[in-house]
Amino acid sequence: MSKIYVVGIDDSEHCYRAAELAVSMAGSADVSIHIIHVLEWSPYSFLTPEELEERHKRRGEELERANSAIVAPMIEKLGGEKTKITGEVRYGGIAETISKYSNEVSADLIFVARTGESQLATRLFGSVPSTLVQTAKVPVIVVP
C-alpha cells in the first residue's frame, strides 16, 4: 500500500531539511511526497469590484511566481529519482491549508520545519508547527 507524505514549505533552508527528511524516510518504499507552499490570503471585503478584480489577477501571478521560485526549485533540489515528488501552491491560512490539503490527499505524515521565530512572537501568534501538531488528523514531524 502506498503512502503519502506532505511537506509544508516556505523559502527557507529550514524547510529544505524537512523535505530532505521526508525523502530519506521514504527510502525505497512506495511513498509519494507532496510539497505544498501556502501564500497567506485575506479577502478584503471592503474593496471595490475593480480593486477585487485586480487583486484576483495578481493572485494568479503570485501563484505562478511561488510555484516557479519556491516549489519547482525544491522539487529539483530533492531530485525525486526514487520517490515521486509533486508540488502545489495554495492560498489561505498556512496551518489550516496544510491540514486541509493533507486530508484531501489522505496523507500519512506531515513534515514541517521549525523556524527561528522569537519566543515572544510564537507566544503571541502561535506557530505553524504547533498549530498543525494540535489540529492535524495525521502525525506531524517537526524538523529543527
Secondary structure per residue as TSV (DSSP state, phi and psi in degrees):
chain	resnum	aa	ss	phi	psi
A	1	M	-	360.0	129.5
A	2	S	-	-78.7	151.5
A	3	K	E	-114.4	159.2
A	4	I	E	-127.6	127.0
A	5	Y	E	-110.2	132.1
A	6	V	E	-106.1	132.7
A	7	V	E	-121.2	115.4
A	8	G	E	-84.6	127.0
A	9	I	E	-128.7	157.0
A	10	D	-	-124.2	-151.6
A	11	D	S	-103.2	27.8
A	12	S	S	-100.3	161.2
A	13	E	H	-67.7	-29.6
A	14	H	H	-55.6	-42.3
A	15	C	H	-68.4	-32.2
A	16	Y	H	-62.4	-39.0
A	17	R	H	-62.9	-39.2
A	18	A	H	-64.8	-43.1
A	19	A	H	-66.5	-39.7
A	20	E	H	-61.1	-41.5
A	21	L	H	-63.4	-42.0
A	22	A	H	-59.6	-43.8
A	23	V	H	-64.8	-43.4
A	24	S	H	-67.9	-35.7
A	25	M	H	-71.6	-28.6
A	26	A	H	-66.4	-36.0
A	27	G	T	49.8	-132.9
A	28	S	T	-100.9	5.4
A	29	A	S	-67.5	168.2
A	30	D	S	-82.4	78.4
A	31	V	E	-126.6	136.1
A	32	S	E	-112.2	146.2
A	33	I	E	-113.7	129.5
A	34	H	E	-111.7	114.4
A	35	I	E	-88.2	132.2
A	36	I	E	-131.4	133.0
A	37	H	E	-118.2	131.2
A	38	V	E	-113.8	126.5
A	39	L	E	-96.2	126.7
A	40	E	-	-66.5	137.9
A	41	W	-	-139.1	136.7
A	42	S	-	-133.3	127.3
A	43	P	-	-84.1	80.6
A	44	Y	-	-55.2	100.9
A	45	S	T	-75.1	-13.8
A	46	F	T	-89.0	5.2
A	47	L	S	-79.3	154.2
A	48	T	-	-73.4	162.9
A	49	P	H	-57.4	-37.1
A	50	E	H	-66.6	-41.3
A	51	E	H	-66.2	-39.1
A	52	L	H	-63.7	-41.0
A	53	E	H	-61.7	-43.8
A	54	E	H	-64.6	-39.9
A	55	R	H	-64.8	-39.9
A	56	H	H	-67.3	-34.1
A	57	K	H	-64.5	-45.8
A	58	R	H	-63.8	-33.1
A	59	R	H	-59.2	-45.8
A	60	G	H	-60.9	-41.1
A	61	E	H	-65.1	-39.4
A	62	E	H	-65.6	-39.3
A	63	L	H	-61.8	-46.2
A	64	E	H	-62.1	-44.6
A	65	R	H	-64.1	-43.3
A	66	A	H	-64.7	-38.4
A	67	N	I	-64.8	-46.1
A	68	S	I	-77.6	-26.7
A	69	A	I	-95.9	-23.9
A	70	I	I	-120.5	-55.5
A	71	V	I	-71.9	-52.2
A	72	A	H	-59.7	-45.0
A	73	P	H	-62.5	-34.0
A	74	M	H	-64.2	-44.9
A	75	I	H	-62.8	-43.0
A	76	E	H	-64.0	-42.8
A	77	K	H	-63.8	-35.6
A	78	L	H	-75.2	-25.4
A	79	G	T	56.0	64.3
A	80	G	-	-61.3	65.6
A	81	E	S	-76.0	-43.6
A	82	K	S	-94.2	-25.8
A	83	T	S	-120.1	136.7
A	84	K	E	-74.6	124.2
A	85	I	E	-124.1	125.9
A	86	T	E	-122.1	166.0
A	87	G	E	-141.1	156.0
A	88	E	E	-152.2	149.2
A	89	V	E	-120.5	134.1
A	90	R	E	-135.8	163.1
A	91	Y	E	-103.5	149.5
A	92	G	S	144.5	-171.3
A	93	G	-	-70.8	135.9
A	94	I	H	-61.5	-58.3
A	95	A	H	-62.3	-44.1
A	96	E	H	-63.1	-40.5
A	97	T	H	-69.8	-41.6
A	98	I	H	-63.2	-42.9
A	99	S	H	-63.0	-45.8
A	100	K	H	-62.6	-45.0
A	101	Y	H	-61.1	-42.0
A	102	S	H	-60.0	-38.8
A	103	N	H	-66.8	-42.1
A	104	E	H	-59.8	-40.9
A	105	V	T	-94.3	4.0
A	106	S	T	55.9	52.2
A	107	A	-	-65.8	150.8
A	108	D	S	-97.3	-29.1
A	109	L	E	-147.0	150.8
A	110	I	E	-119.3	134.3
A	111	F	E	-115.1	131.4
A	112	V	E	-141.7	159.0
A	113	A	E	-98.3	147.1
A	114	R	-	-92.0	123.2
A	115	T	-	-94.5	176.2
A	116	G	-	-89.2	40.2
A	117	E	-	-62.9	152.0
A	118	S	-	-69.1	154.0
A	119	Q	H	-63.6	-33.7
A	120	L	H	-64.9	-47.0
A	121	A	H	-61.4	-41.0
A	122	T	H	-64.9	-40.7
A	123	R	H	-65.9	-39.4
A	124	L	H	-75.0	-43.8
A	125	F	H	-111.2	-9.3
A	126	G	-	78.5	-179.8
A	127	S	-	-137.3	158.9
A	128	V	H	-60.2	-50.1
A	129	P	H	-58.0	-44.8
A	130	S	H	-67.6	-35.8
A	131	T	H	-65.8	-42.9
A	132	L	H	-63.7	-42.7
A	133	V	H	-58.0	-36.9
A	134	Q	H	-82.9	-27.0
A	135	T	H	-114.3	-20.9
A	136	A	-	-67.6	149.8
A	137	K	S	-90.5	-2.2
A	138	V	S	-127.6	163.5
A	139	P	-	-60.1	145.5
A	140	V	E	-119.2	127.7
A	141	I	E	-103.3	119.7
A	142	V	E	-102.3	120.5
A	143	V	E	-101.8	126.4
A	144	P	-	-72.4	360.0
